[in-house]
């Protein structure tokens, strides 16, 4: 993802049929090629005549949206959040068989949630408990402490750093699961790319690095 305007839609990191049977091709086409693309296009459109904000990073747009002019403020908040969340969402899934965390991330999960099943239960509660559209997140702070958060709409829990996000907007699952959000959560959980999350957590918590963008 570009550091600032103009943002472009990254390609899907795998084939449209790669996540079957958990997520089908039709869902991925609509979710990535329509919804994600719309957030990218809308954000660029909002910023195209605002040169004073075109150098702002995605994270700065998300965190400092109240400082923007009133006519673009809410639109940037919604669409910058949509770009960030969807970029992370698609990058942190992989085809089955299910993987497992390791290294420092596994130790942190055990410390902060008891075990992997404790983390899953916390994320499931957040995902199913989010009223309406929104997200359930696994985040880390600057000390490597893990926690689960939920946010409405396309709000992002920055300045905490999201490692993983479960999209519970209906467009993420309704074509395949209808209103069965719990079944979708279980399918999504099997797709989590734990080796990638382990690598990223170790980068984030290394004293030699700064927090990168997703």
C-alpha positions as CSV (number, residue, x, y, z in Angstrom):
1,X,0.0,0.0,0.0
2,X,1.4,3.4,-1.0
3,X,2.5,5.7,1.9
4,X,0.2,8.5,0.7
5,X,-2.0,9.7,-2.1
6,X,-2.7,8.4,-4.8
7,X,-3.5,5.0,-3.3
8,X,-3.9,2.0,-5.5
9,X,-5.8,-1.3,-5.1
10,X,-3.3,-4.1,-4.2
11,X,-3.9,-7.4,-6.0
12,X,-5.5,-10.2,-4.1
13,X,-2.6,-12.2,-2.6
14,X,-4.0,-15.5,-3.9
15,X,-6.4,-16.9,-6.5
16,X,-10.1,-16.2,-6.2
17,X,-10.7,-19.9,-5.7
18,X,-7.8,-20.4,-3.2
19,X,-9.9,-20.0,0.0
20,X,-12.6,-22.5,-0.9
21,X,-14.6,-23.8,0.8
22,X,-14.4,-21.2,3.5
23,X,-14.8,-18.2,1.2
24,X,-16.0,-18.6,-2.3
25,X,-14.9,-16.9,-5.6
26,X,-18.0,-14.7,-5.8
27,X,-17.5,-13.3,-2.3
28,X,-13.8,-12.5,-3.0
29,X,-14.6,-10.9,-6.3
30,X,-17.2,-8.6,-4.7
31,X,-15.3,-8.0,-1.5
32,X,-11.9,-7.2,-3.1
33,X,-12.8,-5.9,-6.5
34,X,-15.9,-3.9,-5.6
35,X,-15.9,-3.0,-1.9
36,X,-12.1,-2.6,-1.3
37,X,-11.7,-0.9,-4.7
38,X,-14.5,1.6,-3.9
39,X,-12.7,2.6,-0.7
40,X,-9.5,3.3,-2.6
41,X,-11.3,5.2,-5.4
42,X,-13.4,7.2,-2.9
43,X,-10.3,8.2,-0.8
44,X,-8.4,9.3,-3.9
45,X,-11.4,11.3,-5.1
46,X,-11.7,13.1,-1.8
47,X,-8.0,14.1,-1.8
48,X,-7.5,14.8,-5.5
49,X,-8.1,18.6,-5.2
50,X,-6.6,18.8,-1.6
51,X,-2.8,19.0,-2.3
52,X,-2.2,20.0,1.3
53,X,-3.3,16.6,2.5
54,X,-1.9,14.4,-0.3
55,X,1.4,13.8,1.6
56,X,-0.4,12.5,4.7
57,X,0.1,8.9,5.3
58,X,-2.9,6.5,5.6
59,X,-2.3,6.3,9.3
60,X,-2.2,10.1,9.7
61,X,-5.5,10.4,7.8
62,X,-7.1,7.8,10.0
63,X,-5.8,9.3,13.3
64,X,-6.1,13.0,12.4
65,X,-9.3,13.1,10.5
66,X,-10.9,15.6,12.9
67,X,-8.4,18.2,11.7
68,X,-9.6,17.9,8.1
69,X,-12.0,20.3,6.5
70,X,-15.6,19.6,7.3
71,X,-16.6,18.8,3.7
72,X,-14.2,15.8,3.5
73,X,-13.7,14.9,7.1
74,X,-16.2,12.0,7.5
75,X,-15.6,10.7,4.0
76,X,-11.8,10.5,4.6
77,X,-12.5,8.9,8.0
78,X,-14.7,6.2,6.5
79,X,-12.7,5.5,3.3
80,X,-9.2,5.7,4.8
81,X,-10.3,3.2,7.4
82,X,-11.8,1.0,4.7
83,X,-8.5,1.0,2.8
84,X,-6.4,0.2,5.9
85,X,-8.7,-2.6,7.2
86,X,-9.2,-4.3,3.9
87,X,-5.5,-4.2,3.1
88,X,-4.8,-6.0,6.4
89,X,-7.7,-8.4,6.1
90,X,-6.7,-9.9,2.7
91,X,-3.0,-10.0,3.6
92,X,-3.6,-12.0,6.8
93,X,-5.5,-15.0,5.2
94,X,-4.0,-18.0,3.5
95,X,-5.5,-21.2,2.0
96,X,-6.1,-24.1,4.3
97,X,-4.9,-26.3,5.9
98,X,-5.1,-24.2,9.0
99,X,-1.7,-22.9,10.4
100,X,-0.6,-22.1,13.9
101,X,1.3,-19.2,15.5
102,X,4.8,-19.7,16.8
103,X,7.8,-18.0,18.4
104,X,7.2,-14.7,20.3
105,X,3.6,-14.4,19.1
106,X,2.7,-17.8,20.6
107,X,4.3,-16.9,23.9
108,X,2.4,-13.5,23.9
109,X,-0.9,-15.3,23.2
110,X,-0.3,-17.7,26.0
111,X,0.6,-14.8,28.3
112,X,-2.3,-12.6,27.5
113,X,-5.1,-15.0,26.6
114,X,-4.1,-18.3,28.3
115,X,-3.7,-20.1,25.0
116,X,-4.8,-19.9,21.4
117,X,-8.3,-21.1,22.2
118,X,-8.5,-18.2,24.7
119,X,-7.6,-15.8,22.0
120,X,-10.2,-17.4,19.6
121,X,-12.9,-17.1,22.2
122,X,-12.1,-13.4,22.8
123,X,-12.1,-12.6,19.1
124,X,-15.3,-14.6,18.5
125,X,-17.1,-12.7,21.3
126,X,-16.0,-9.4,19.8
127,X,-17.0,-10.4,16.3
128,X,-20.4,-11.7,17.2
129,X,-21.0,-9.0,19.7
130,X,-20.4,-6.1,17.3
131,X,-23.8,-4.7,16.6
132,X,-24.2,-4.0,12.9
133,X,-21.2,-3.5,10.7
134,X,-17.6,-3.4,12.0
135,X,-14.5,-5.3,12.9
136,X,-13.0,-7.5,15.6
137,X,-9.2,-6.9,16.0
138,X,-6.2,-8.5,17.6
139,X,-3.9,-5.6,18.4
140,X,-0.5,-5.0,20.1
141,X,0.8,-2.0,21.9
142,X,4.3,-0.6,21.9
143,X,5.4,-3.1,24.5
144,X,4.1,-6.2,22.7
145,X,1.0,-6.6,24.9
146,X,-1.9,-8.2,23.0
147,X,-5.5,-7.4,23.3
148,X,-8.8,-7.8,21.4
149,X,-10.9,-4.8,20.4
150,X,-14.0,-4.2,18.3
151,X,-14.8,-1.1,16.3
152,X,-17.9,0.0,14.4
153,X,-18.0,0.8,10.7
154,X,-14.4,1.3,9.3
155,X,-12.9,2.7,12.5
156,X,-9.3,1.5,13.2
157,X,-7.9,1.0,16.7
158,X,-4.8,3.1,16.0
159,X,-2.4,4.0,17.7
160,X,-2.6,0.4,18.8
161,X,-1.2,-1.7,15.9
162,X,-3.7,-4.2,14.4
163,X,-2.2,-7.6,13.7
164,X,-5.4,-9.2,12.6
165,X,-8.9,-8.1,11.7
166,X,-12.1,-10.0,11.2
167,X,-14.5,-8.1,8.9
168,X,-18.1,-8.5,10.1
169,X,-19.7,-6.2,7.6
170,X,-22.3,-8.4,5.8
171,X,-20.5,-7.9,2.4
172,X,-17.7,-10.1,3.8
173,X,-19.8,-13.2,4.2
174,X,-23.5,-12.8,3.3
175,X,-23.3,-14.4,-0.2
176,X,-22.1,-17.6,1.3
177,X,-23.2,-17.6,5.0
178,X,-26.3,-15.2,4.9
179,X,-26.9,-14.1,8.5
180,X,-24.8,-16.9,10.1
181,X,-22.0,-14.7,11.3
182,X,-20.7,-17.4,13.7
183,X,-20.2,-19.9,10.8
184,X,-18.3,-17.2,8.9
185,X,-16.1,-16.5,11.9
186,X,-15.2,-20.2,12.2
187,X,-14.3,-20.3,8.5
188,X,-12.3,-17.1,8.7
189,X,-10.4,-18.5,11.7
190,X,-9.2,-21.5,9.7
191,X,-7.8,-19.1,7.1
192,X,-5.7,-16.9,9.4
193,X,-2.1,-16.8,8.2
194,X,-0.3,-17.4,11.5
195,X,3.2,-17.6,10.1
196,X,2.8,-14.2,8.6
197,X,1.4,-12.8,11.8
198,X,4.3,-14.4,13.8
199,X,6.8,-12.7,11.4
200,X,5.1,-9.4,11.7
201,X,4.7,-9.5,15.5
202,X,8.4,-10.2,15.8
203,X,9.2,-7.3,13.5
204,X,6.9,-5.0,15.5
205,X,8.4,-6.0,18.9
206,X,12.1,-5.9,17.8
207,X,14.0,-3.1,19.4
208,X,15.7,-2.5,16.0
209,X,12.5,-1.6,14.1
210,X,9.7,0.8,14.0
211,X,6.0,-0.1,13.5
212,X,5.5,-0.6,9.8
213,X,2.2,-0.2,8.0
214,X,0.2,-3.3,7.2
